[in-house]
Amino acid sequence: MSDWTSLWYVWLLLLTVFLLLLCGVSASCIKFCCQKKRLPVETFPRHPCDLTVIGIDSDSTAHSTVT
């Protein structure tokens, strides 16, 4: 059985994984903090809408024209 301290490539791999994990956690924290401080921006400005409803009876001339 070999000694774990002599396996330098295992320590290098573990260090690389740890650094990648640390960078990912740091980037997520920075992104979260920056989004929290920024004011929310509306993507599309809201415009008032007009809605017109026309009731059509079966006796209406418009209904007979449409059908």
MODELLER restraints for C-alpha pairs under 7 A, 6 or more apart:
rsr = mdl.restraints
at = mdl.atoms
rsr.add(forms.Gaussian(group=physical.xy_distance, feature=features.Distance(at['CA:56:A'], at['CA:63:A']), mean=6.31, stdev=0.5))
rsr.add(forms.Gaussian(group=physical.xy_distance, feature=features.Distance(at['CA:57:A'], at['CA:63:A']), mean=6.93, stdev=0.5))
